[in-house]
Amino acid sequence: MSADLEVIHAVPDLRSSAGGIAAMVSGLAAALDEEQIASRFLTLQHDCDHLYLTRSMLKSDDAASVEQSLEKHLRLRSSQIVLHSHGLWHPMNHAVVRAAVRFRVPLVISPHG
């Protein structure tokens, strides 16, 4: 994978039982991998047995700690980062937008649904 670009996918719930977004985002990450673009996932909920997702996880305990997790990662970054917020209405999505503005990181928003 390229150390030049990393996409951080912010998805409040990545459990298989969550359906749509959780199912779609792993396919998106696989397609990005084929283009030598690394993916990392920021989530509040996930299935522990999903190897692809858990190998590159930024875990937050609640929406309030999302900005702290991102701040820590963004300060230590060694690559260009794009934040991809999957959704609009969850407090986690709002925290990702604030972090993107604060750290001047490119942001993609996919409203889904």
C-alpha positions, 0 to 999 in steps of 0.5 A, a space after each residue: 500500500 502506498 504511504 502517500 495517501 490514506 483515506 480514513 472512513 468514518 462510519 458510526 457502526 461497522 457491525 454486519 448487522 448494521 447493513 448497508 454502509 457497513 457492507 459497502 465500505 469494505 468493498 470501497 476499501 478493497 477497491 482503493 487498495 487496488 489503486 494503492 490507496 490505504 484505508 483506515 476505519 474510525 468507528 464506534 461499533 464493529 464486529 471483532 472477527 472482520 479481519 480487514 476492518 480490525 487490522 486498520 481501526 481507529 476506535 473511539 468509545 463515543 462520538 465525543 472522543 472522535 475528535 481526540 482520536 483523529 487529532 492524535 492520528 493526524 498529528 502523527 501522520 506520515 502520509 496525505 490523509 483524506 477524511 471520508 464521512 459516511 453519513 450526515 446525522 450522527 454526532 460522529 459525522 459532525 466531529 469528523 467535519 470539525 476535525 477536517 476543518 481544524 486540521 485542513 484535511 480534505 473531506 468527502 461526505 457520502 450521505 447514504 440513504 
